[in-house]
Amino acid sequence: MATTMRIKKGDLVQVLAGKDRGKQGRVLQARPRDRRVIVENLNIGKRHTKPRPMRDTTRMGGATMIPGGIVSKPMPLDVSNVMIVCPTCKQPTRVGIKVKEVKGETVRVRVCKRDGCGQEIDS
């Protein structure tokens, strides 16, 4: 399977399936090898962590501890369950690739596939 995705870090995406269906958020992390993305404040999961000593603390004070407890954090979503929101038409859209020439170099640009839009997603 190809390890390229058309969703990048910083993109605004809308969730298509799951408990957060219909919500939008920014991509914090893209993991092409796993075909997953982490979206800000969506698909929140809880992790139970033990208190543990902090690394590289100063020698002046005693050992500082990272507190334990229940930590809420965004969990990865499959890339097939999110769709990029076009910055121009503000609608979730499929992504196309357009090759254009800039200063003598060929550049691949992501494009909105919505009918009547066709604007570049990369600015």
Secondary structure, DSSP 8 states (H G I E B T S, - for coil): -----S--TT-EEEE-SSTTTT-EEEEEEEETTTTEEEETTSSEEEEEE--EE-SS--SSS---EE--EEEEEE--EEGGGEEEE-TTT-SEE-EEEEEEEETTEEEEEEEE-STTT--BS--
